[in-house]
């Protein structure tokens, strides 16, 4: 048992690894209450009092996240009926915008005229602090990739269609795909891997399979197949269950073409990000994976200062 401990001790013989990355979830966004949150809740109508002037999935919020020290951006996309892909989270338009109907049933011309900040309120509709300020601010995926040619993006596909996954790969075929990875339902993820096995994808099913199999087999140093060539999400309250956490675990993943991404603690309501200064207790000093956050403007500068020579 002592040899097994030493073999997986992060401090013993652990290699020097690369730099930590910070992934900004939907760039900089307005945070909202998760109390009694359901799948159908309109999060724009339950935001906290704004502490900055950015809203999610817009080019200026992406730039602000990068300026704050984020190195990666997660964004959401929907396919449109004219072949474009809109960068937008919601299945329907009514919550955040002055539009109506399903996002995927629109053309780019229709969506480009909408007010992206129309529905945001922190006081139950007494005021709408962003109304009129984000007209025409919804970007296409091609706009984002052109604006930030060197940035790593995680594209969250809000769709379960194999055909739309094929269309997406065709749409971005001229891009450097090494800086892009995909997350979403297993159906489009499996289609993407079928087309190009070298692309990184992640689904709930793949993440669960990876973590369960590594917990069972990782004591030997073996990285199971479900953990290879992907970003492995690690809820903070599960991190110590992973053999060799953090340095040896990360080194093993790196050899398998993967990296870990540290999230906030997982609860019945789901997982959060590393969003507060207090959450940085979960981030080891030598961690070289990815820190996932909803508040890049708070977390990224602290992490940068902490790592400064």
Secondary structure, DSSP 8 states (H G I E B T S, - for coil): -HHHHHHH-TTSS-------EEEEETSS---B--TT--TT--GGGGB-S-SSS--TT-HHHHHHHHHHT--EEEEEEEE-TTS-EEE---SBSTTTSS--SBGGGS-HHHHTTSBTTTT--SSTTS--TTTTT-BT---BHHHHHHHTTT-EEEEEE----HHHHHHHHHHTTTS-GGGEEEEE-HHHHHHHHHH-TTSEEE-HHHHHHHHHHHHHHGGGT---GGGTTSEEEEEGGGGGGSTTTTHHHHHHHHHTT-EEEEE--EETTEE--S-SGGGGGGS-TT--SEEEES-HHHHHHHHHHHH--
